[in-house]
């Protein structure tokens, strides 16, 4: 369920109630997709930083 809109950004600050069950399901799926994407990006940044720190330690002569 990936929808890409070139050049436009949408920011939803809160969603308190959705009357239509199908619309509520779509909002939930979209929220989970956004959350999963953000978690993957953050974990990639953390792993990259860990890798850089390990390389720096190695270059400074400390064992891995």
Secondary structure, 3 states (H helix, E strand, C coil): CCCCCCCCCCCCCCCCCCCCHHHHHHHHHHHHHHHHHHHHHHHHHHHHHHHHHHHHHHHCCCCC
